[in-house]
Amino acid sequence: MPLTIDRVDLKQRAVLQSLMNMYLHEMSAFNEMGVDDDGNFEYKHMSCYWVEPERHPFFVRVKGKIAGFVLVRDIDSISGDTIHSIAEFFILNTYRRLGIGEEIARIVLNRFPGKWQIAVQEENRVGRLFWKRVIWRYTGGKSHEFRSGDWDGTVFEFRSPGAKPPEPGPLSE
Ligand SMILES: CC(C)(COP(=O)(O)OP(=O)(O)OC[C@H]1O[C@@H](n2cnc3c(N)ncnc32)[C@H](O)[C@@H]1OP(=O)(O)O)[C@@H](O)C(=O)NCCC(=O)NCCS
């Protein structure tokens, strides 16, 4: 199944907001959230995704059709390294439990080599199981899990080697 990610253009912001509404409605099972007068869940960092170079918004597509979205955010660590993180990750119901989320996660992790931290809220059991399994398989078990002091959740820390170069073909004369 051809799976791709493509950067969300500012012109497509309304499409991202529609998907965000579905995502935040699902997340409202864990956080108290309500909609504004237009019926939208407010995502306060939305505008930043087209202004701040450390934020990267992507649509997920299956055979060209929108199947979800991923928001990546780069954070500067105290030591000066960049740490990549997943701000939000969403796959539409129709496409779930088919391995699509995992394949998309691998595409995203390959695209941003280096240090990663992915934080998942404790109550989001499925999200936690998903990231635990995906990161375990991606790193071959070389990841570190810890709990953040002021927040009820798990943080997974690991490194992405980036996309592996293609296997060299046979030598020709
Ligand atoms: C979490 C989410 C992205 C998973 O997407 P998906 O495409 O269904 O996931 P995959 O099919 O690629 O699953 C990969 C692995 O994750 C785990 N997993 C996924 N969904 C699961 C579920 N409902 N229950 C238990 N484990 C689950 C499994 O280990 C699975 O591997 P397996 O099928 O070999 O057992 C999707 O359910 C979603 O968008 N949820 C709402 C938003 C959210 O919670 N995002 C994550 C936190 S930011």
The ligand as a MOL file (V3000), in Angstrom:
LIG
                    3D

  0  0  0     0  0            999 V3000
M  V30 BEGIN CTAB
M  V30 COUNTS 48 50 0 0 0
M  V30 BEGIN ATOM
M  V30 1 C -2.2660 5.2570 17.9960 0
M  V30 2 C -2.5690 5.2040 16.4980 0
M  V30 3 C -1.7120 6.2680 15.7750 0
M  V30 4 C -2.1980 3.8030 15.9730 0
M  V30 5 O -2.2860 3.7820 14.5600 0
M  V30 6 P -2.4530 2.3900 13.7540 0
M  V30 7 O -2.2200 2.6820 12.3080 0
M  V30 8 O -3.7350 1.7470 14.1180 0
M  V30 9 O -1.2470 1.5270 14.3750 0
M  V30 10 P -0.5530 0.2100 13.7260 0
M  V30 11 O -1.6000 -0.6290 13.0650 0
M  V30 12 O 0.5910 0.6590 12.8790 0
M  V30 13 O -0.0180 -0.5310 15.0350 0
M  V30 14 C 1.3630 -0.7240 15.3580 0
M  V30 15 C 1.4510 -1.3850 16.7120 0
M  V30 16 O 0.9000 -0.5110 17.7180 0
M  V30 17 C 0.1580 -1.2920 18.6900 0
M  V30 18 N -1.2620 -0.8840 18.6440 0
M  V30 19 C -1.8710 -0.1020 17.7190 0
M  V30 20 N -3.1680 0.0770 18.0270 0
M  V30 21 C -3.3930 -0.6390 19.1680 0
M  V30 22 C -4.5390 -0.8610 19.9560 0
M  V30 23 N -5.7370 -0.3090 19.6480 0
M  V30 24 N -4.4210 -1.6430 21.0630 0
M  V30 25 C -3.2420 -2.2050 21.4110 0
M  V30 26 N -2.0900 -2.0330 20.6620 0
M  V30 27 C -2.1770 -1.2460 19.5640 0
M  V30 28 C 0.3060 -2.7500 18.2890 0
M  V30 29 O 1.4080 -3.2850 18.9980 0
M  V30 30 C 0.6470 -2.6530 16.8030 0
M  V30 31 O 1.4690 -3.7030 16.3500 0
M  V30 32 P 0.8310 -5.1590 16.0180 0
M  V30 33 O -0.3360 -4.8810 15.1050 0
M  V30 34 O 1.9650 -5.8960 15.3630 0
M  V30 35 O 0.4090 -5.7380 17.3260 0
M  V30 36 C -4.0860 5.4490 16.2210 0
M  V30 37 O -4.8350 4.5490 17.0020 0
M  V30 38 C -4.5350 6.8620 16.5440 0
M  V30 39 O -4.4250 7.7670 15.6980 0
M  V30 40 N -5.0470 7.0660 17.7910 0
M  V30 41 C -5.5410 8.3870 18.2320 0
M  V30 42 C -4.4310 9.4240 18.3850 0
M  V30 43 C -3.3130 8.9580 19.3040 0
M  V30 44 O -3.5330 8.4050 20.3710 0
M  V30 45 N -2.0480 9.1980 18.8550 0
M  V30 46 C -0.8620 8.7380 19.5790 0
M  V30 47 C -0.4380 9.6220 20.6570 0
M  V30 48 S 0.2340 11.1260 20.0500 0
M  V30 END ATOM
M  V30 BEGIN BOND
M  V30 1 1 1 2
M  V30 2 1 2 3
M  V30 3 1 2 4
M  V30 4 1 2 36
M  V30 5 1 4 5
M  V30 6 1 5 6
M  V30 7 2 6 7
M  V30 8 1 6 8
M  V30 9 1 6 9
M  V30 10 1 9 10
M  V30 11 2 10 11
M  V30 12 1 10 12
M  V30 13 1 10 13
M  V30 14 1 13 14
M  V30 15 1 14 15
M  V30 16 1 15 16
M  V30 17 1 15 30
M  V30 18 1 16 17
M  V30 19 1 17 18
M  V30 20 1 17 28
M  V30 21 1 18 19
M  V30 22 1 18 27
M  V30 23 2 19 20
M  V30 24 1 20 21
M  V30 25 1 21 22
M  V30 26 2 21 27
M  V30 27 1 22 23
M  V30 28 2 22 24
M  V30 29 1 24 25
M  V30 30 2 25 26
M  V30 31 1 26 27
M  V30 32 1 28 29
M  V30 33 1 28 30
M  V30 34 1 30 31
M  V30 35 1 31 32
M  V30 36 2 32 33
M  V30 37 1 32 34
M  V30 38 1 32 35
M  V30 39 1 36 37
M  V30 40 1 36 38
M  V30 41 2 38 39
M  V30 42 1 38 40
M  V30 43 1 40 41
M  V30 44 1 41 42
M  V30 45 1 42 43
M  V30 46 2 43 44
M  V30 47 1 43 45
M  V30 48 1 45 46
M  V30 49 1 46 47
M  V30 50 1 47 48
M  V30 END BOND
M  V30 END CTAB
M  END
